[in-house]
Amino acid sequence: MTLNLSLNFDGKLKHLNSEDRKQIINGIGDKLEKMDRFGNDVYAKVSLKQFARRTLRDLPMISATVTVYTKLGRFIAKGFEYGIDSSVNKAVKKIETQIMKVKSKSLGI
């Protein structure tokens, strides 16, 4: 599987240092590469935004918008959770559901 990943940081996440950005990029890339349902060539765009005031146990509220382009089409999902991993996981699960619906329609199920 070939993954092309584009990442956009908004809000307070714009001021992250380069080491933290690299960790986030590697973590998101690993999550998306594990999803074999996407197909062979995948272009993914992830936008992360931290909300200023909402925190829970020192974890900020993060909005993750994940857009995946495959040969099946374009899939978009948003995840709002506390912490980057949780919000990205929620969006990726929504995209997996969308892809499974498209594949089941193409099979006539």
Secondary structure, DSSP 8 states (H G I E B T S, - for coil): -EEEEEEEEEEGGGG--HHHHHHHHHHHHHHHHT-GGG-SEEEEEEEEEEEEEEEETTEEEEEEEEEEEETTEEEEEEEEEESHHHHHHHHHHHHHHHHHHHHHHHHT-
